[in-house]
Amino acid sequence: MEMRDTNTVYTREKMIRKIAKMSKRNLNTTRSVYDALEDAITELLLTVTTDHDVIIKLFEGISLEGTYVPEKMKVNNLTGKEIKVASKIKPKVNITRSFCDKLNEAVNI
């Protein structure tokens, strides 16, 4: 079995530069659009409520989902005392099977 030694990490800045190059757009314009996208996603995910989840279909086959998790009481594993866990928004990413198939087809070319 072949060992893999490193991962390639695409930072925010690397992604902005790649998008600018691929779309033949100004770097500052691309950065502005990227920032606006990030702000819009955050704003939309913050609209999650107890009876209203949010699904953002970001790209074909990739979506972001936000679910409200209400506060609850829980027993602390270390102290054994009951504590209150604050409510929160639980984000998750969903990648469709067809998107995964598309990636795997490209690898097998």
C-alpha positions as CSV (number, residue, x, y, z in Angstrom):
1,M,0.0,0.0,0.0
2,E,1.4,3.4,-1.0
3,M,1.9,5.9,1.7
4,R,0.7,9.5,1.2
5,D,3.0,12.0,2.8
6,T,1.1,15.4,2.6
7,N,-2.1,17.1,1.9
8,T,-2.6,20.0,-0.4
9,V,-4.3,22.8,1.4
10,Y,-6.1,25.5,-0.7
11,T,-6.3,28.6,1.5
12,R,-8.8,31.4,1.0
13,E,-6.1,33.5,-0.8
14,K,-5.1,30.6,-3.1
15,M,-8.7,30.0,-4.1
16,I,-9.2,33.7,-4.8
17,R,-6.1,33.8,-7.0
18,K,-7.2,30.6,-8.8
19,I,-10.7,31.9,-9.4
20,A,-9.4,35.3,-10.7
21,K,-7.1,33.6,-13.1
22,M,-9.7,31.1,-14.4
23,S,-12.3,33.8,-14.8
24,K,-9.8,36.3,-16.2
25,R,-11.0,38.9,-13.6
26,N,-9.2,41.4,-11.5
27,L,-7.9,40.0,-8.3
28,N,-9.6,42.7,-6.1
29,T,-12.9,42.2,-7.8
30,T,-12.6,38.4,-7.3
31,R,-11.7,39.0,-3.6
32,S,-14.7,41.3,-3.2
33,V,-17.1,38.7,-4.7
34,Y,-15.5,35.9,-2.6
35,D,-16.0,38.0,0.6
36,A,-19.6,38.8,-0.4
37,L,-20.3,35.1,-0.9
38,E,-18.9,34.3,2.5
39,D,-20.9,37.1,4.1
40,A,-24.1,36.0,2.4
41,I,-23.6,32.4,3.4
42,T,-23.0,33.4,7.1
43,E,-26.1,35.7,7.0
44,L,-28.3,33.0,5.6
45,L,-27.1,30.4,8.0
46,L,-27.9,32.8,10.9
47,T,-31.6,32.7,9.9
48,V,-32.0,29.2,11.3
49,T,-34.7,29.0,14.0
50,T,-36.3,26.2,16.0
51,D,-38.8,25.5,13.3
52,H,-36.9,26.6,10.2
53,D,-33.7,25.0,8.9
54,V,-31.7,26.5,6.1
55,I,-30.2,24.7,3.0
56,I,-27.9,26.7,0.7
57,K,-27.3,24.9,-2.6
58,L,-23.9,26.4,-3.1
59,F,-22.7,24.5,-6.2
60,E,-24.2,21.7,-8.3
61,G,-24.0,18.7,-5.9
62,I,-22.7,20.7,-2.8
63,S,-25.0,22.2,-0.3
64,L,-24.6,23.8,3.2
65,E,-27.2,23.0,5.8
66,G,-27.9,24.8,9.0
67,T,-30.0,23.2,11.8
68,Y,-31.0,24.7,15.1
69,V,-30.0,22.7,18.2
70,P,-32.0,23.9,21.3
71,E,-30.4,24.3,24.7
72,K,-30.4,21.1,26.8
73,M,-29.3,19.8,30.1
74,K,-26.4,17.4,30.1
75,V,-24.3,15.6,32.7
76,N,-20.7,16.7,32.8
77,N,-18.5,13.6,32.4
78,L,-15.8,14.8,34.7
79,T,-17.8,16.2,37.6
80,G,-21.1,14.3,37.3
81,K,-22.9,17.6,37.7
82,E,-25.8,18.6,35.4
83,I,-24.9,21.5,33.2
84,K,-26.9,23.6,30.7
85,V,-25.6,23.4,27.1
86,A,-26.4,26.5,25.2
87,S,-28.5,26.4,22.0
88,K,-26.5,26.6,18.8
89,I,-26.6,26.4,15.0
90,K,-25.1,23.2,13.7
91,P,-23.8,23.6,10.1
92,K,-22.9,20.7,7.9
93,V,-21.9,20.1,4.3
94,N,-23.8,17.7,2.0
95,I,-22.2,16.3,-1.1
96,T,-24.4,14.4,-3.4
97,R,-23.6,10.9,-4.8
98,S,-23.7,12.3,-8.3
99,F,-21.0,14.9,-7.5
100,C,-18.8,12.1,-6.0
101,D,-19.4,10.0,-9.1
102,K,-18.5,12.9,-11.3
103,L,-15.1,13.3,-9.4
104,N,-14.4,9.6,-9.7
105,E,-15.2,9.5,-13.4
106,A,-12.7,12.3,-13.9
107,V,-10.0,10.4,-12.0
108,N,-10.6,7.3,-14.1
109,I,-10.0,9.1,-17.5
